[in-house]
Amino acid sequence: MRKIFAFLMTSLDGYHETSEGDLSWNNVDREFLDFALEQLDEADTLLFGRKTYEHMAALWPTQAAMQGDPDVAERMNRFDKIVVSRSIPSLSWQPVALLGDDAATQLTKIKEQPGKDIALLGSSELTASFLSAGGGVIDEVRIMVNPVILGSGHPVLAGADRTALELVRTRQFASSNVLLTYQPAERA
């Protein structure tokens, strides 16, 4: 059975973006980009909330992205995409499917289909809602802690209900980023 893993970047003080939505503080280097490819190679489907989908759709199909990081861009553009939203105006970045109400049940059925894993990238609010929903939608949560303090911003996983997680792996990067990988406690 396929699994859904969520990947989120956070500052040391727990913010996934600044109050203005800025992500330029993300500590991204060649080692991180190699890790991004490793992570994408585990999957064949990308899962997003509306805001993250719109951000990614504006970035990855561009000539700048394809020239700047062609390997990641190729996968991002080729993979199937699933968007969870009740308000998205258009879905131009193909191939894409839209899930609205009862997305957790629909995703559980999608996980039973053949294929590689499903990568929920960014989409902190969506990840928080799936963790709160329980029922095994999210199988693994990967948090990349960046060595920067923002002081304020949007908290990572804000709005999630209390959820017990168990640490299953850590990985330290030369950049001082640290990847923490968790599973819901009932599955660990």
C-alpha positions in Angstrom: 0.0 0.0 0.0 1.2 3.5 -0.8 1.9 5.9 2.0 1.5 9.7 2.2 4.5 11.5 3.6 4.3 15.2 4.4 7.4 17.4 4.0 7.6 20.8 5.7 10.4 23.3 6.2 10.5 25.2 9.5 12.6 27.8 11.2 14.2 26.9 14.5 11.5 28.8 16.3 8.7 26.9 14.5 7.5 29.1 11.6 7.0 27.7 8.1 6.9 31.1 6.5 7.1 34.8 7.5 3.9 36.8 8.2 4.2 38.1 4.6 4.5 34.6 3.2 8.3 34.9 2.5 10.2 31.6 2.1 13.6 33.1 1.1 15.1 32.2 4.5 14.9 28.4 3.5 18.4 27.0 3.7 18.8 25.4 0.3 22.1 24.2 -1.1 23.3 21.4 -3.4 22.9 18.8 -0.6 19.3 19.9 0.0 18.6 19.7 -3.8 20.1 16.1 -3.9 17.8 15.2 -0.9 14.8 16.7 -2.7 15.5 14.4 -5.7 15.8 11.4 -3.3 12.5 12.3 -1.7 10.8 12.9 -5.1 12.1 9.5 -6.3 10.0 7.8 -3.5 6.8 9.3 -5.0 4.9 9.5 -8.2 2.1 11.8 -7.0 2.2 15.2 -5.4 -0.4 16.5 -2.9 -1.1 20.1 -2.2 -3.5 22.5 -0.6 -4.7 25.5 -2.7 -2.1 28.0 -1.7 0.9 25.7 -2.2 -0.4 24.4 -5.5 -0.8 28.0 -6.8 2.8 28.8 -5.6 4.2 25.6 -7.2 2.2 26.1 -10.4 3.7 29.5 -10.8 7.3 28.3 -10.3 8.0 24.8 -11.7 6.7 25.1 -15.2 8.8 28.2 -15.9 11.9 28.3 -18.0 13.8 29.7 -15.0 12.9 26.6 -12.9 13.7 24.2 -15.7 17.1 25.8 -16.2 17.9 26.3 -12.5 17.0 22.8 -11.3 16.1 20.7 -14.3 15.9 17.3 -12.4 13.5 18.6 -9.8 11.5 20.6 -12.3 11.1 17.5 -14.6 9.6 15.4 -11.7 7.4 18.2 -10.4 6.0 18.9 -13.8 5.6 15.2 -14.8 4.1 13.7 -11.6 0.4 13.5 -11.0 -0.9 16.2 -8.8 -3.8 16.2 -6.3 -5.2 19.5 -5.0 -7.4 19.7 -1.9 -9.5 22.8 -2.2 -13.1 24.1 -2.3 -12.1 27.5 -3.7 -9.3 27.2 -6.3 -10.3 29.1 -9.4 -8.3 27.0 -12.0 -6.0 24.0 -12.2 -3.6 24.9 -15.0 -0.6 22.8 -13.9 -1.4 19.3 -15.3 -1.8 16.5 -14.7 -4.0 17.3 -11.8 -7.1 16.1 -9.9 -9.2 18.1 -7.5 -10.5 16.8 -4.2 -13.0 18.9 -2.2 -15.2 17.5 0.5 -14.2 14.3 2.2 -10.7 14.4 0.9 -9.4 12.1 3.7 -11.7 9.3 2.6 -10.8 9.8 -1.1 -7.1 9.8 -0.3 -7.4 6.6 1.7 -8.8 5.0 -1.4 -6.1 6.5 -3.6 -3.4 5.0 -1.3 -4.9 1.5 -2.0 -4.2 2.0 -5.7 -0.9 0.8 -7.2 2.0 3.2 -7.4 4.7 4.9 -5.5 4.2 7.1 -2.4 2.3 10.4 -2.4 4.3 13.5 -1.3 2.5 16.2 0.5 4.9 19.1 0.0 4.5 22.3 2.0 0.8 22.8 2.7 1.2 23.2 6.4 -2.6 23.8 7.0 -3.5 20.8 4.9 -1.0 18.6 6.8 -2.4 19.9 10.1 -6.0 19.1 9.1 -5.1 15.6 8.0 -3.2 15.0 11.3 -6.2 16.2 13.2 -8.6 14.1 11.2 -6.7 10.9 12.2 -7.7 7.8 10.4 -4.2 7.2 8.9 -4.2 9.7 6.1 -0.6 10.9 6.9 1.8 8.0 7.4 5.0 10.1 7.9 5.8 13.7 8.8 9.2 15.0 7.7 10.2 18.3 9.2 13.3 20.1 7.9 14.5 22.4 10.7 16.5 25.4 9.3 19.1 27.1 11.4 17.4 30.5 11.4 15.2 32.3 13.9 12.4 34.4 12.3 10.9 35.8 15.4 7.4 35.7 14.0 5.4 34.2 11.1 3.0 31.4 10.5 3.5 28.5 12.8 4.2 25.1 11.2 1.2 22.8 11.7 -0.9 25.5 13.3 -4.4 24.3 14.0 -3.5 20.7 14.3 -5.1 18.8 17.2 -2.9 17.2 19.8 -1.2 14.4 17.9 1.3 11.9 19.3 4.2 11.3 17.0 7.2 9.0 17.3 10.7 10.0 15.9 11.8 7.3 13.5 14.8 9.0 11.8 17.1 12.0 12.0 19.5 13.4 9.4 21.9 16.2 9.8 23.0 18.2 6.7 26.3 20.1 6.3 24.3 23.3 6.1 23.1 22.7 9.7 19.6 21.8 8.5 18.2 18.8 10.4 15.6 16.5 9.0 13.3 15.0 11.7 11.1 12.1 10.5 8.0 11.1 12.5 5.2 8.6 12.3 1.9 8.9 14.1 2.5 7.0 17.4 -0.2 4.4 16.7 1.8 3.3 13.6 5.4 3.6 14.9 
